[in-house]
Amino acid sequence: MNRQVPVITLLTDFGLQDEYVGVMKGVILSINSGVQLVDITHALTRHDVVQAALVVKSTFSYFPTNAIHVIVVDPGVGGKRKVLCCQKDGHFFLAPDNGALSLVIQDGNVDELRAITNETYFLKPVSHTFHGRDIFAPVAAHLSKGLDMSRLGDEIGLSDIVTLDLPAHFLSPRNALVGKILSIDAFGNLITNIDQETLMRFGSGQRLEDVVIMLGRSKIRGVSTSYDSVKAGSPVAVFGSRKLLEIAVNQADARTYFKAGVGQTITVKLPTLKDGASR
């Protein structure tokens, strides 16, 4: 049988205008030239750990077992924050201890979790501003060559690491499902924290086409199956590929259309005779 080529994914907020991503790849390939490198994205909003957590959660399961996922959205680089290695569901995750793994570990089940302290596997001298090059990249490369996690540092518990205080959706006293905008993608789609399963339970016995979604003073009636369910320039609610409720505008930017931002409240109501049509 052919040996599986090791896979390392890279997720950062570095952008591509500077050399940082290329240098990380060079470090990895210098240690293991047989690895396959995959760029998830390097265009995350600067320092946006919530966005990083969303992206890693929604992407890792599409990769083969034993893939190594490197997440470098690290506003605390060079400070006292830990560097983590986590094994879960047959995948390895390297990330700063700033909450980037919050959604990956939210079910409380991990196979192994360690704080990376063994400098044997670092590139020296270690820069205080570029741990992506000097810690994350070489450690990922060594793992791809079969390094046992136990060599990296002491095992720690989930209670020892930082988790994000993400907003939770809830039912209001008026029996409305209330959520928040968690993130905004490159198309301007507003990604909420209301997942498909929750909304299906909330609207049990109701057609999703009939629920009313409130964003500020604007209303959207129903959850559609695709963006082109409405005419160009019109707002639409859909379940995106992450199975989260999204507010979009067909062929336009919902952030601009609604003047919306991360953290804004969104409300889903069951239909009543007083509910009007979409905006």
C-alpha positions as CSV (number, residue, x, y, z in Angstrom):
1,M,0.0,0.0,0.0
2,N,1.1,3.6,-0.7
3,R,2.1,5.6,2.4
4,Q,-0.3,8.5,3.0
5,V,1.3,11.8,2.2
6,P,1.2,13.9,5.4
7,V,-1.0,17.0,5.2
8,I,-0.5,20.3,7.0
9,T,-3.1,23.1,6.7
10,L,-2.3,26.7,7.3
11,L,-4.8,29.2,8.6
12,T,-3.5,32.7,9.4
13,D,-4.4,36.4,9.4
14,F,-1.0,37.3,7.7
15,G,-2.3,38.2,4.3
16,L,-0.1,37.5,1.2
17,Q,1.5,40.9,0.7
18,D,4.4,40.0,3.0
19,E,6.7,37.0,3.1
20,Y,5.4,35.5,6.3
21,V,3.3,32.6,4.8
22,G,6.0,31.7,2.3
23,V,8.7,31.6,5.1
24,M,6.5,29.3,7.2
25,K,6.2,26.9,4.2
26,G,9.9,27.1,3.7
27,V,10.6,26.1,7.3
28,I,8.2,23.2,7.0
29,L,9.6,21.9,3.7
30,S,13.2,22.2,5.0
31,I,12.2,19.7,7.7
32,N,9.9,17.5,5.7
33,S,10.0,18.0,1.9
34,G,7.4,15.2,1.5
35,V,4.5,17.0,3.1
36,Q,1.5,18.4,1.3
37,L,0.7,22.0,2.3
38,V,-2.8,23.4,2.1
39,D,-3.7,27.0,2.5
40,I,-7.1,27.4,4.2
41,T,-6.9,31.2,4.1
42,H,-4.5,33.9,5.1
43,A,-7.2,36.6,4.8
44,L,-8.8,36.4,8.2
45,T,-9.6,39.7,9.8
46,R,-6.5,40.8,11.7
47,H,-6.5,39.5,15.3
48,D,-10.0,38.0,14.9
49,V,-9.8,34.9,17.0
50,V,-13.5,34.2,16.8
51,Q,-13.3,34.1,13.0
52,A,-10.3,31.7,13.2
53,A,-12.3,29.4,15.6
54,L,-15.2,29.4,13.1
55,V,-13.0,28.6,10.1
56,V,-11.0,25.8,11.7
57,K,-14.2,24.2,13.1
58,S,-15.9,24.2,9.7
59,T,-12.9,22.9,7.7
60,F,-10.8,20.3,9.6
61,S,-13.2,17.4,9.1
62,Y,-12.8,17.6,5.3
63,F,-9.2,16.6,5.5
64,P,-7.7,13.1,5.9
65,T,-7.0,11.5,9.2
66,N,-3.7,12.6,10.8
67,A,-3.8,16.0,9.1
68,I,-2.1,18.8,11.1
69,H,-3.9,22.1,11.3
70,V,-1.8,25.1,12.1
71,I,-3.8,28.2,13.3
72,V,-1.8,31.4,13.7
73,V,-4.1,34.2,14.6
74,D,-2.0,35.4,17.5
75,P,-2.3,38.9,18.9
76,G,-0.5,37.8,22.0
77,V,2.6,36.5,20.2
78,G,5.7,36.8,22.4
79,G,3.7,37.2,25.6
80,K,2.9,34.7,28.3
81,R,0.2,32.8,26.4
82,K,0.8,29.1,25.8
83,V,1.3,27.3,22.5
84,L,-1.0,24.3,22.2
85,C,-1.0,21.0,20.5
86,C,-4.3,19.2,20.5
87,Q,-5.3,15.8,19.1
88,K,-8.9,15.2,18.5
89,D,-10.9,12.9,16.1
90,G,-7.7,11.8,14.4
91,H,-6.5,15.3,13.7
92,F,-3.7,17.5,15.2
93,F,-4.2,21.2,15.9
94,L,-1.5,23.7,16.7
95,A,-2.7,27.0,18.0
96,P,-2.0,29.8,20.4
97,D,-3.8,29.5,23.7
98,N,-6.2,32.4,23.0
99,G,-9.5,30.6,22.2
100,A,-8.8,29.7,18.6
101,L,-9.6,26.0,19.4
102,S,-12.8,26.9,21.4
103,L,-15.3,25.4,18.8
104,V,-13.1,22.4,18.1
105,I,-13.1,21.4,21.7
106,Q,-16.5,22.6,22.7
107,D,-17.9,19.1,23.2
108,G,-15.3,18.5,25.9
109,N,-13.7,15.5,24.2
110,V,-10.1,15.6,23.2
111,D,-7.7,12.7,22.8
112,E,-4.6,14.6,24.0
113,L,-3.8,18.2,24.9
114,R,-0.3,19.6,25.6
115,A,1.5,22.9,26.1
116,I,4.4,23.0,23.7
117,T,7.6,23.8,25.7
118,N,10.3,21.5,24.3
119,E,12.6,23.9,22.4
120,T,14.3,21.0,20.7
121,Y,11.7,21.3,17.9
122,F,11.8,25.2,17.6
123,L,13.7,27.2,15.0
124,K,16.4,29.2,16.9
125,P,16.7,31.9,17.8
126,V,13.0,32.3,18.5
127,S,11.6,35.6,17.5
128,H,9.2,37.3,19.9
129,T,7.1,38.5,17.0
130,F,7.0,35.5,14.6
131,H,6.2,32.2,16.4
132,G,4.5,31.1,13.2
133,R,8.0,30.6,11.7
134,D,9.9,29.6,14.8
135,I,7.5,27.4,16.7
136,F,4.3,26.5,14.8
137,A,5.9,25.7,11.5
138,P,8.8,23.5,12.7
139,V,6.6,21.7,15.3
140,A,4.1,20.9,12.6
141,A,6.8,19.6,10.3
142,H,8.2,17.3,13.0
143,L,4.7,16.0,13.8
144,S,4.3,15.2,10.1
145,K,7.4,13.0,10.3
146,G,5.9,11.0,13.1
147,L,7.0,12.8,16.3
148,D,5.0,11.7,19.3
149,M,3.0,14.5,20.9
150,S,4.4,13.5,24.3
151,R,7.8,14.9,23.3
152,L,6.4,18.4,22.9
153,G,5.6,19.2,26.5
154,D,3.4,18.5,29.5
155,E,-0.1,17.3,29.2
156,I,-2.8,19.8,30.3
157,G,-6.5,19.8,30.8
158,L,-9.3,21.7,29.1
159,S,-9.7,23.8,32.2
160,D,-6.1,25.0,31.8
161,I,-6.6,26.8,28.4
162,V,-8.4,29.9,27.2
163,T,-11.9,29.5,25.7
164,L,-13.9,32.2,24.0
165,D,-17.0,33.6,25.7
166,L,-19.1,33.2,22.5
167,P,-22.6,34.6,22.6
168,A,-25.3,31.9,22.9
169,H,-28.7,32.0,21.2
170,F,-31.6,32.0,23.5
171,L,-35.4,32.0,23.6
172,S,-36.9,35.3,24.7
173,P,-39.9,35.6,26.9
174,R,-41.9,36.3,23.8
175,N,-40.9,33.0,22.3
176,A,-38.5,34.4,19.8
177,L,-35.1,32.9,19.0
178,V,-32.5,35.5,19.6
179,G,-28.9,35.3,18.3
180,K,-25.9,37.4,17.2
181,I,-23.9,38.0,14.1
182,L,-20.6,36.1,14.8
183,S,-18.7,36.8,11.6
184,I,-18.9,38.5,8.2
185,D,-17.4,36.7,5.2
186,A,-15.7,38.2,2.1
187,F,-19.0,38.4,0.3
188,G,-20.5,40.5,3.1
189,N,-22.7,37.6,4.3
190,L,-23.7,37.9,7.9
191,I,-23.0,34.6,9.7
192,T,-25.0,34.1,12.9
193,N,-24.7,31.8,15.9
194,I,-28.1,30.2,15.1
195,D,-27.5,26.7,13.8
196,Q,-29.8,24.8,11.5
197,E,-30.7,22.1,14.1
198,T,-31.7,24.7,16.7
199,L,-33.9,26.6,14.2
200,M,-35.5,23.5,13.0
201,R,-36.4,22.6,16.6
202,F,-37.6,26.1,17.4
203,G,-39.9,26.1,14.3
204,S,-41.2,22.6,14.8
205,G,-44.5,22.4,13.1
206,Q,-43.9,25.5,11.1
207,R,-42.5,25.8,7.6
208,L,-39.2,27.6,7.5
209,E,-40.5,29.6,4.6
210,D,-42.9,31.3,7.1
211,V,-40.6,32.3,10.0
212,V,-39.8,36.0,10.2
213,I,-36.2,37.2,10.7
214,M,-35.6,40.6,12.2
215,L,-32.3,42.5,11.8
216,G,-32.7,45.9,13.3
217,R,-35.9,47.3,11.8
218,S,-35.6,45.1,8.7
219,K,-37.6,41.9,8.2
220,I,-36.9,38.9,6.1
221,R,-39.6,36.3,5.7
222,G,-38.5,32.7,5.6
223,V,-35.3,30.8,5.2
224,S,-34.5,30.1,1.5
225,T,-32.5,27.3,0.0
226,S,-30.2,29.4,-2.1
227,Y,-29.1,33.0,-2.6
228,D,-30.9,33.3,-6.0
229,S,-34.3,32.5,-4.3
230,V,-34.7,36.3,-4.5
231,K,-34.0,38.8,-7.2
232,A,-30.6,40.4,-7.4
233,G,-30.1,43.1,-4.7
234,S,-32.7,41.6,-2.4
235,P,-32.0,40.3,1.1
236,V,-32.3,36.6,1.8
237,A,-31.8,34.2,4.7
238,V,-30.1,30.8,4.1
239,F,-28.3,28.1,5.9
240,G,-24.7,28.4,4.7
241,S,-22.2,25.6,4.3
242,R,-21.4,25.7,8.0
243,K,-25.1,25.0,8.8
244,L,-25.4,28.4,10.4
245,L,-28.1,30.9,9.6
246,E,-26.8,33.6,7.3
247,I,-28.3,36.9,6.2
248,A,-27.2,37.7,2.6
249,V,-28.1,40.0,-0.2
250,N,-28.2,38.3,-3.6
251,Q,-25.2,39.5,-5.6
252,A,-24.5,42.3,-3.1
253,D,-23.1,43.0,0.4
254,A,-25.4,42.4,3.3
255,R,-23.0,44.2,5.7
256,T,-23.4,47.4,3.7
257,Y,-27.1,46.9,2.9
258,F,-28.1,46.5,6.6
259,K,-25.2,48.6,8.0
260,A,-24.6,45.6,10.2
261,G,-21.6,44.5,12.2
262,V,-20.4,41.6,14.4
263,G,-22.3,41.3,17.6
264,Q,-25.5,42.7,16.3
265,T,-28.7,41.0,17.4
266,I,-30.8,38.9,15.1
267,T,-34.3,37.6,16.1
268,V,-36.3,34.8,14.5
269,K,-40.0,34.8,15.2
270,L,-42.8,32.4,14.3
271,P,-45.3,33.9,11.9
272,T,-48.3,35.9,13.0
273,L,-50.9,37.7,11.1
274,K,-49.2,41.0,11.8
275,D,-45.9,40.0,10.3
276,G,-45.1,41.8,7.1
277,A,-43.2,40.8,4.0
278,S,-39.5,41.1,3.6
279,R,-37.8,44.5,3.5
